[in-house]
Amino acid sequence: MPGLLTKQNLGYTYGSADPANGGMDCSGFIYYLLRENGFEDVPRDSSQQYVWVRKAGDFNAVLSRKEDSFELDALKPGDLLFWRGTYNIDRDPPITHTMIYLGREKRTKKRVMIGSSDGRTYDGKQRWGVSVFDFKMPPPPNSGDAKISPVFVGYGRIPGLLEQ
């Protein structure tokens, strides 16, 4: 199912959760994908998706900025990934971006994720819209304004997802 969405050349469309609009935003992609697969109670925005995962109790906070942190040891394909500070918005909790972790590529062993983004990279190339992207930790903030410095906050299992 996610693979079919990546082949539709969908752009990044803020506020959209419907591929018929020609694109989706990050939480719209998660919302659409999970609703299509029977998750009726998935919230629409990334902040509420974060609350949904946190309330279910299977969340791993990540404070480290290192790729090899022990905090990433429990990360599994299918986990939802959450960031704050990817754009300036007043939201509580201040989660601004979400994606789905896919695992490590066989060839490169790099971590990858799927979702909708407005400029993240895959294999060194910038991409917009629904696609596969590199999962890497954001660089340290380069300004005093934490609102516009992306920070990866953690990951968690999709509530109600059965283990395979």
C-alpha atoms as a printed R data frame, in Angstrom:
    type eleno elety resid chain resno       x       y      z
1   ATOM     1    CA   MET     A     1   0.000   0.000  0.000
2   ATOM     2    CA   PRO     A     2   2.644   2.649  0.888
3   ATOM     3    CA   GLY     A     3   4.574   1.674 -2.243
4   ATOM     4    CA   LEU     A     4   1.547   2.406 -4.409
5   ATOM     5    CA   LEU     A     5   1.329   5.901 -2.936
6   ATOM     6    CA   THR     A     6   5.003   6.606 -3.719
7   ATOM     7    CA   LYS     A     7   4.402   5.737 -7.377
8   ATOM     8    CA   GLN     A     8   1.607   8.321 -7.811
9   ATOM     9    CA   ASN     A     9   3.992  11.298 -7.952
10  ATOM    10    CA   LEU     A    10   2.174  12.961 -5.044
11  ATOM    11    CA   GLY     A    11   3.513  16.344 -3.954
12  ATOM    12    CA   TYR     A    12   3.679  17.837 -0.489
13  ATOM    13    CA   THR     A    13   0.342  19.560  0.074
14  ATOM    14    CA   TYR     A    14  -0.092  21.169  3.494
15  ATOM    15    CA   GLY     A    15  -3.470  20.360  5.028
16  ATOM    16    CA   SER     A    16  -4.244  17.451  2.672
17  ATOM    17    CA   ALA     A    17  -4.927  13.853  3.694
18  ATOM    18    CA   ASP     A    18  -6.233  12.744  0.309
19  ATOM    19    CA   PRO     A    19  -4.114  11.612 -2.640
20  ATOM    20    CA   ALA     A    20  -6.893  12.869 -4.952
21  ATOM    21    CA   ASN     A    21  -5.672  16.403 -4.085
22  ATOM    22    CA   GLY     A    22  -2.369  15.629 -5.818
23  ATOM    23    CA   GLY     A    23  -0.460  15.496 -2.555
24  ATOM    24    CA   MET     A    24  -0.550  15.174  1.208
25  ATOM    25    CA   ASP     A    25   1.227  16.613  4.209
26  ATOM    26    CA   CYS     A    26   3.188  14.370  6.590
27  ATOM    27    CA   SER     A    27   0.382  13.608  9.039
28  ATOM    28    CA   GLY     A    28  -2.129  13.394  6.183
29  ATOM    29    CA   PHE     A    29  -0.079  10.566  4.675
30  ATOM    30    CA   ILE     A    30  -0.068   8.691  8.009
31  ATOM    31    CA   TYR     A    31  -3.783   9.379  8.526
32  ATOM    32    CA   TYR     A    32  -4.732   8.201  5.015
33  ATOM    33    CA   LEU     A    33  -2.527   5.102  5.099
34  ATOM    34    CA   LEU     A    34  -3.705   3.933  8.519
35  ATOM    35    CA   ARG     A    35  -7.390   4.679  7.828
36  ATOM    36    CA   GLU     A    36  -7.171   2.681  4.585
37  ATOM    37    CA   ASN     A    37  -5.786  -0.207  6.645
38  ATOM    38    CA   GLY     A    38  -8.489  -0.289  9.311
39  ATOM    39    CA   PHE     A    39  -7.193   2.121 11.976
40  ATOM    40    CA   GLU     A    40 -10.364   4.131 12.547
41  ATOM    41    CA   ASP     A    41  -9.151   6.134 15.556
42  ATOM    42    CA   VAL     A    42  -5.969   7.620 14.042
43  ATOM    43    CA   PRO     A    43  -5.869  11.408 14.604
44  ATOM    44    CA   ARG     A    44  -5.347  13.791 11.678
45  ATOM    45    CA   ASP     A    45  -2.412  15.989 12.756
46  ATOM    46    CA   SER     A    46   1.117  15.038 13.841
47  ATOM    47    CA   SER     A    47   0.737  16.494 17.340
48  ATOM    48    CA   GLN     A    48  -2.383  14.401 18.027
49  ATOM    49    CA   GLN     A    49  -0.804  11.325 16.390
50  ATOM    50    CA   TYR     A    50   2.024  11.744 18.909
51  ATOM    51    CA   VAL     A    51  -0.502  11.945 21.776
52  ATOM    52    CA   TRP     A    52  -2.251   8.821 20.370
53  ATOM    53    CA   VAL     A    53   1.029   6.849 20.433
54  ATOM    54    CA   ARG     A    54   2.088   8.202 23.855
55  ATOM    55    CA   LYS     A    55  -1.266   7.314 25.448
56  ATOM    56    CA   ALA     A    56  -0.976   3.761 24.072
57  ATOM    57    CA   GLY     A    57   2.203   3.479 26.140
58  ATOM    58    CA   ASP     A    58   4.674   2.196 23.560
59  ATOM    59    CA   PHE     A    59   6.856   5.251 22.968
60  ATOM    60    CA   ASN     A    60  10.640   5.666 23.092
61  ATOM    61    CA   ALA     A    61  11.950   9.163 23.744
62  ATOM    62    CA   VAL     A    62  15.216  10.090 22.042
63  ATOM    63    CA   LEU     A    63  17.380  12.849 23.485
64  ATOM    64    CA   SER     A    64  20.605  11.874 21.729
65  ATOM    65    CA   ARG     A    65  21.563  13.286 18.338
66  ATOM    66    CA   LYS     A    66  23.778  10.270 17.544
67  ATOM    67    CA   GLU     A    67  22.787   7.680 14.924
68  ATOM    68    CA   ASP     A    68  24.167   4.841 17.065
69  ATOM    69    CA   SER     A    69  22.446   5.879 20.315
70  ATOM    70    CA   PHE     A    70  21.075   3.069 22.481
71  ATOM    71    CA   GLU     A    71  17.841   5.073 22.402
72  ATOM    72    CA   LEU     A    72  17.278   3.789 18.845
73  ATOM    73    CA   ASP     A    73  17.837   0.113 19.765
74  ATOM    74    CA   ALA     A    74  14.095  -0.660 19.998
75  ATOM    75    CA   LEU     A    75  13.260   1.053 16.662
76  ATOM    76    CA   LYS     A    76  11.333  -1.351 14.400
77  ATOM    77    CA   PRO     A    77   9.916  -1.130 10.880
78  ATOM    78    CA   GLY     A    78   6.397   0.283 11.072
79  ATOM    79    CA   ASP     A    79   7.134   2.586 14.017
80  ATOM    80    CA   LEU     A    80   5.920   6.171 13.804
81  ATOM    81    CA   LEU     A    81   8.712   8.780 14.005
82  ATOM    82    CA   PHE     A    82   8.164  12.248 15.497
83  ATOM    83    CA   TRP     A    83   9.951  15.620 15.266
84  ATOM    84    CA   ARG     A    84   9.399  19.084 16.654
85  ATOM    85    CA   GLY     A    85  10.662  22.368 15.255
86  ATOM    86    CA   THR     A    86  10.411  21.498 11.559
87  ATOM    87    CA   TYR     A    87   8.366  24.644 11.019
88  ATOM    88    CA   ASN     A    88   7.106  27.479 13.171
89  ATOM    89    CA   ILE     A    89   3.669  26.717 14.608
90  ATOM    90    CA   ASP     A    90   2.166  27.134 18.055
91  ATOM    91    CA   ARG     A    91   0.993  23.648 18.977
92  ATOM    92    CA   ASP     A    92   0.804  21.642 22.186
93  ATOM    93    CA   PRO     A    93   2.491  19.230 22.235
94  ATOM    94    CA   PRO     A    94   4.820  20.960 19.753
95  ATOM    95    CA   ILE     A    95   5.163  18.005 17.346
96  ATOM    96    CA   THR     A    96   5.423  19.211 13.744
97  ATOM    97    CA   HIS     A    97   6.458  16.190 11.653
98  ATOM    98    CA   THR     A    98   5.828  12.442 11.471
99  ATOM    99    CA   MET     A    99   6.944   9.560  9.240
100 ATOM   100    CA   ILE     A   100   6.914   5.733  9.248
101 ATOM   101    CA   TYR     A   101  10.181   3.889  9.800
102 ATOM   102    CA   LEU     A   102  10.908   1.255  7.137
103 ATOM   103    CA   GLY     A   103  14.133  -0.270  8.476
104 ATOM   104    CA   ARG     A   104  17.611  -0.524  6.993
105 ATOM   105    CA   GLU     A   105  18.297  -0.847  3.298
106 ATOM   106    CA   LYS     A   106  19.910  -4.173  2.445
107 ATOM   107    CA   ARG     A   107  22.512  -2.626  0.140
108 ATOM   108    CA   THR     A   108  23.651   0.380  2.183
109 ATOM   109    CA   LYS     A   109  22.474  -0.535  5.724
110 ATOM   110    CA   LYS     A   110  21.169   3.058  5.977
111 ATOM   111    CA   ARG     A   111  17.947   3.667  7.874
112 ATOM   112    CA   VAL     A   112  15.022   4.759  5.700
113 ATOM   113    CA   MET     A   113  11.484   6.016  6.286
114 ATOM   114    CA   ILE     A   114   8.378   6.759  4.246
115 ATOM   115    CA   GLY     A   115   6.000   9.674  4.352
116 ATOM   116    CA   SER     A   116   5.429  13.101  2.857
117 ATOM   117    CA   SER     A   117   8.024  15.850  3.127
118 ATOM   118    CA   ASP     A   118   8.872  19.209  1.635
119 ATOM   119    CA   GLY     A   119  12.549  18.725  0.961
120 ATOM   120    CA   ARG     A   120  14.120  15.877  2.942
121 ATOM   121    CA   THR     A   121  16.672  13.738  1.152
122 ATOM   122    CA   TYR     A   122  17.028  10.178 -0.029
123 ATOM   123    CA   ASP     A   123  20.420   8.882 -1.135
124 ATOM   124    CA   GLY     A   124  21.758  12.437 -1.168
125 ATOM   125    CA   LYS     A   125  19.006  13.848 -3.390
126 ATOM   126    CA   GLN     A   126  16.311  16.237 -2.171
127 ATOM   127    CA   ARG     A   127  12.718  15.045 -2.636
128 ATOM   128    CA   TRP     A   128   9.306  16.636 -2.208
129 ATOM   129    CA   GLY     A   129   6.024  14.875 -1.579
130 ATOM   130    CA   VAL     A   130   5.244  11.231 -0.822
131 ATOM   131    CA   SER     A   131   8.441   9.206 -1.005
132 ATOM   132    CA   VAL     A   132  11.069   7.159  0.779
133 ATOM   133    CA   PHE     A   133  13.600   9.282  2.682
134 ATOM   134    CA   ASP     A   134  16.803   8.802  4.651
135 ATOM   135    CA   PHE     A   135  16.227   8.606  8.399
136 ATOM   136    CA   LYS     A   136  19.047  10.521  9.978
137 ATOM   137    CA   MET     A   137  19.330  12.541 13.136
138 ATOM   138    CA   PRO     A   138  19.000  16.317 12.660
139 ATOM   139    CA   PRO     A   139  22.151  18.413 13.073
140 ATOM   140    CA   PRO     A   140  22.558  20.481 16.243
141 ATOM   141    CA   PRO     A   141  20.600  23.758 16.199
142 ATOM   142    CA   ASN     A   142  22.530  26.545 14.490
143 ATOM   143    CA   SER     A   143  20.494  29.380 15.920
144 ATOM   144    CA   GLY     A   144  19.070  30.465 19.233
145 ATOM   145    CA   ASP     A   145  15.546  29.961 17.901
146 ATOM   146    CA   ALA     A   146  14.497  26.444 18.910
147 ATOM   147    CA   LYS     A   147  11.183  26.843 17.051
148 ATOM   148    CA   ILE     A   148  12.932  26.496 13.691
149 ATOM   149    CA   SER     A   149  15.514  23.892 14.630
150 ATOM   150    CA   PRO     A   150  14.295  20.358 13.857
151 ATOM   151    CA   VAL     A   151  14.633  17.957 16.771
152 ATOM   152    CA   PHE     A   152  13.832  14.255 16.611
153 ATOM   153    CA   VAL     A   153  11.834  13.486 19.761
154 ATOM   154    CA   GLY     A   154  11.210   9.751 19.486
155 ATOM   155    CA   TYR     A   155   9.267   6.859 18.043
156 ATOM   156    CA   GLY     A   156   6.544   4.418 18.940
157 ATOM   157    CA   ARG     A   157   4.416   1.533 17.772
158 ATOM   158    CA   ILE     A   158   1.175   2.242 15.961
159 ATOM   159    CA   PRO     A   159  -1.562   1.637 18.585
160 ATOM   160    CA   GLY     A   160  -3.380  -1.629 17.825
161 ATOM   161    CA   LEU     A   161  -0.764  -2.875 15.343
162 ATOM   162    CA   LEU     A   162  -0.288  -6.601 15.765
163 ATOM   163    CA   GLU     A   163   3.282  -7.886 15.911
164 ATOM   164    CA   GLN     A   164   4.243 -10.036 12.946
